[in-house]
Amino acid sequence: MQSKELSDHAKGFIQSVIESGEKWLGEEVKKMIDEANNEEEFLEDLMLYLTRMEMKLRDLKEKCEKLSGLV
């Protein structure tokens, strides 16, 4: 799929990703767009990716909080 095939709402979200300054996230989103067959598939894949990332970050934050309590 190409980014020009996305709805205005999806394009707006991608703009938010770019504005976040997280280049690595923008690159991941670009890969997902390239690999998706349609916008629905892209959005489903993106939601799963973001959910997994959220869980990983939450786990890392908890570990860091435990470490900071030990210092």
Backbone as ProteinMPNN parsed JSONL, in Angstrom:
{"seq_chain_A": "MQSKELSDHAKGFIQSVIESGEKWLGEEVKKMIDEANNEEEFLEDLMLYLTRMEMKLRDLKEKCEKLSGLV", "coords_chain_A": {"N_chain_A": [[0.841, -1.167, 0.0], [0.413, 2.304, -0.577], [1.259, 5.45, 0.9], [-0.259, 7.532, -0.108], [-2.701, 6.421, -0.52], [-4.014, 6.409, 1.857], [-6.536, 7.48, 4.224], [-7.54, 10.851, 5.089], [-7.596, 11.099, 7.851], [-5.885, 9.043, 8.729], [-3.526, 9.929, 7.549], [-3.211, 12.262, 9.006], [-2.67, 11.196, 11.517], [-0.213, 9.97, 11.007], [1.273, 12.238, 10.512], [1.333, 13.242, 13.091], [2.966, 11.336, 14.277], [5.378, 11.862, 12.963], [5.825, 14.478, 13.855], [6.34, 13.961, 16.487], [8.986, 13.512, 16.702], [10.261, 11.132, 16.999], [12.16, 9.347, 15.263], [12.681, 6.616, 14.761], [10.177, 5.47, 15.234], [8.649, 6.565, 13.209], [9.907, 5.338, 11.045], [9.195, 2.671, 11.498], [6.41, 2.829, 11.202], [6.278, 3.551, 8.518], [7.269, 1.188, 7.337], [5.17, -0.524, 8.003], [3.069, 0.587, 6.534], [4.015, 0.124, 3.94], [3.934, -2.666, 3.886], [1.286, -3.34, 4.263], [-1.901, -4.324, 2.911], [-4.129, -2.771, 2.738], [-5.796, 0.118, 4.188], [-7.204, -0.602, 6.52], [-5.926, -2.98, 7.341], [-3.369, -1.935, 7.812], [-3.917, -0.161, 9.974], [-4.792, -1.981, 11.926], [-2.459, -3.519, 12.284], [-0.766, -1.501, 13.197], [-2.021, -0.739, 15.609], [-1.668, -3.113, 17.101], [1.134, -3.167, 17.209], [1.678, -0.775, 18.631], [0.408, -1.368, 21.035], [1.917, -3.56, 21.961], [4.377, -2.242, 22.242], [3.717, -0.381, 24.208], [3.264, -2.095, 26.391], [5.821, -3.189, 26.734], [7.296, -0.874, 27.346], [6.03, -0.097, 29.71], [6.768, -2.21, 31.382], [9.572, -1.868, 31.411], [9.68, 0.648, 32.626], [8.668, 0.067, 35.169], [10.697, -1.621, 36.1], [12.808, 0.19, 36.169], [11.854, 1.975, 38.082], [11.941, 0.326, 40.316], [14.695, -0.036, 40.508], [15.495, 2.599, 41.038], [14.52, 2.885, 43.557], [16.27, 1.363, 44.946], [18.629, 2.712, 44.985]], "CA_chain_A": [[0.0, 0.0, 0.0], [1.162, 3.557, -0.582], [0.699, 6.424, 1.841], [-1.254, 8.382, -0.771], [-3.971, 5.708, -0.483], [-4.574, 6.516, 3.199], [-7.528, 8.528, 4.469], [-6.988, 12.065, 5.696], [-7.41, 10.844, 9.284], [-4.662, 8.247, 8.881], [-2.413, 10.821, 7.222], [-3.059, 13.159, 10.15], [-1.993, 10.45, 12.568], [1.184, 9.814, 10.594], [1.89, 13.552, 10.74], [1.587, 13.306, 14.539], [4.139, 10.494, 14.533], [6.537, 12.616, 12.475], [6.018, 15.626, 14.743], [6.824, 13.501, 17.796], [10.444, 13.528, 16.669], [10.77, 9.769, 17.181], [12.464, 8.889, 13.908], [12.553, 5.162, 14.708], [8.759, 5.133, 15.151], [8.256, 6.913, 11.849], [10.418, 4.298, 10.152], [8.366, 1.48, 11.707], [5.109, 3.1, 10.598], [6.487, 3.493, 7.06], [7.344, -0.232, 6.978], [3.824, -1.095, 8.106], [2.302, 1.065, 5.379], [4.517, -0.574, 2.759], [3.591, -4.085, 3.939], [-0.161, -3.526, 4.369], [-2.669, -4.398, 1.668], [-5.13, -1.704, 2.755], [-5.717, 0.954, 5.387], [-7.693, -1.356, 7.677], [-4.837, -3.867, 7.762], [-2.326, -1.071, 8.368], [-4.323, 0.331, 11.287], [-4.781, -3.121, 12.846], [-1.051, -3.818, 12.575], [-0.236, -0.393, 13.985], [-2.568, -0.846, 16.97], [-0.976, -4.217, 17.765], [2.51, -2.73, 17.448], [1.679, 0.219, 19.701], [0.042, -2.056, 22.278], [3.108, -4.306, 22.402], [5.37, -1.26, 22.669], [3.241, 0.161, 25.483], [3.501, -3.109, 27.419], [7.268, -3.269, 26.953], [7.72, 0.348, 28.029], [5.516, -0.146, 31.08], [7.624, -3.152, 32.098], [10.865, -1.217, 31.62], [9.494, 1.726, 33.598], [8.553, -0.56, 36.489], [12.034, -2.081, 36.484], [13.592, 1.385, 36.491], [11.355, 2.475, 39.364], [12.483, -0.56, 41.353], [16.111, 0.304, 40.632], [15.654, 3.904, 41.679], [14.239, 2.682, 44.967], [17.422, 0.687, 45.536], [19.778, 3.622, 45.007]], "C_chain_A": [[0.892, 1.238, 0.0], [0.477, 4.568, 0.326], [-0.355, 7.32, 1.194], [-2.635, 7.738, -0.779], [-4.668, 5.824, 0.875], [-5.606, 7.637, 3.29], [-6.837, 9.741, 5.093], [-6.738, 11.873, 7.186], [-6.125, 10.063, 9.535], [-3.436, 9.102, 8.573], [-2.148, 11.797, 8.364], [-2.346, 12.476, 11.299], [-0.514, 10.299, 12.241], [1.933, 11.13, 10.781], [2.215, 13.726, 12.218], [2.809, 12.489, 14.914], [5.401, 11.247, 14.127], [6.854, 13.773, 13.42], [6.53, 15.222, 16.122], [8.346, 13.515, 17.864], [11.079, 12.162, 16.861], [10.981, 9.136, 15.807], [12.264, 7.384, 13.762], [11.087, 4.739, 14.568], [8.221, 5.449, 13.758], [8.703, 5.866, 10.849], [9.596, 3.017, 10.276], [6.993, 1.649, 11.056], [5.214, 3.012, 9.079], [6.55, 2.044, 6.587], [5.961, -0.868, 6.991], [2.949, -0.665, 6.935], [2.713, 0.281, 4.14], [4.054, -2.027, 2.709], [2.087, -4.348, 3.947], [-0.815, -3.566, 2.992], [-3.715, -3.293, 1.567], [-5.035, -0.952, 4.08], [-6.166, 0.198, 6.636], [-6.606, -2.276, 8.226], [-3.706, -3.06, 8.407], [-2.679, -0.627, 9.782], [-4.36, -0.786, 12.323], [-3.353, -3.465, 13.257], [-0.438, -2.74, 13.468], [-0.737, -0.454, 15.423], [-1.88, -1.966, 17.743], [0.45, -3.82, 18.128], [2.566, -1.76, 18.629], [1.313, -0.403, 21.049], [1.223, -2.838, 22.826], [4.173, -3.353, 22.928], [4.99, -0.672, 24.027], [3.52, -0.821, 26.625], [4.984, -3.216, 27.75], [7.771, -2.054, 27.723], [7.243, 0.376, 29.473], [6.389, -1.062, 31.936], [8.987, -2.527, 32.398], [10.769, -0.098, 32.656], [9.41, 1.156, 35.01], [9.91, -1.045, 36.986], [12.912, -0.902, 36.893], [13.157, 1.964, 37.836], [11.879, 1.63, 40.518], [13.957, -0.256, 41.589], [16.302, 1.622, 41.362], [15.338, 3.821, 43.165], [15.391, 2.027, 45.695], [18.608, 1.615, 45.719], [19.787, 4.444, 46.263]], "O_chain_A": [[2.004, 1.207, 0.525], [-0.742, 4.539, 0.496], [-1.25, 7.814, 1.879], [-3.634, 8.418, -1.016], [-5.806, 5.377, 1.019], [-5.558, 8.609, 2.537], [-5.701, 9.658, 5.56], [-5.778, 12.419, 7.73], [-5.365, 10.386, 10.448], [-2.421, 9.006, 9.264], [-0.997, 12.121, 8.655], [-1.52, 13.086, 11.978], [0.339, 10.483, 13.109], [3.102, 11.13, 11.167], [3.252, 14.293, 12.564], [3.598, 12.897, 15.767], [6.383, 11.263, 14.869], [8.016, 14.016, 13.744], [7.09, 16.046, 16.844], [8.926, 13.528, 18.95], [12.304, 12.045, 16.884], [10.093, 8.478, 15.266], [11.735, 6.926, 12.749], [10.783, 3.77, 13.871], [7.432, 4.686, 13.2], [7.972, 5.539, 9.913], [9.328, 2.351, 9.276], [6.476, 0.721, 10.434], [4.329, 2.457, 8.427], [5.962, 1.698, 5.562], [5.618, -1.651, 6.105], [2.176, -1.464, 6.406], [1.86, -0.173, 3.377], [3.809, -2.565, 1.629], [1.658, -5.467, 3.667], [-0.352, -2.933, 2.044], [-4.138, -2.92, 0.473], [-4.286, -1.342, 4.977], [-5.563, 0.349, 7.699], [-6.394, -2.34, 9.437], [-3.156, -3.465, 9.431], [-1.847, -0.704, 10.686], [-3.998, -0.565, 13.478], [-3.073, -3.675, 14.437], [0.322, -3.046, 14.387], [0.037, -0.245, 16.358], [-1.545, -1.792, 18.914], [0.916, -4.106, 19.231], [3.401, -1.909, 19.521], [1.849, -0.006, 22.084], [1.502, -2.785, 24.024], [4.804, -3.629, 23.949], [5.848, -0.49, 24.891], [3.961, -0.416, 27.701], [5.357, -3.322, 28.919], [8.578, -2.186, 28.643], [7.969, 0.821, 30.361], [6.712, -0.731, 33.077], [9.494, -2.646, 33.513], [11.677, 0.08, 33.468], [10.009, 1.697, 35.939], [10.232, -0.894, 38.164], [13.673, -0.994, 37.856], [13.992, 2.392, 38.633], [12.221, 2.16, 41.576], [14.415, -0.221, 42.731], [17.182, 1.74, 42.214], [15.851, 4.62, 43.949], [15.49, 2.118, 46.919], [19.498, 1.336, 46.522], [20.681, 5.267, 46.456]]}, "name": "protein", "num_of_chains": 1, "seq": "MQSKELSDHAKGFIQSVIESGEKWLGEEVKKMIDEANNEEEFLEDLMLYLTRMEMKLRDLKEKCEKLSGLV"}
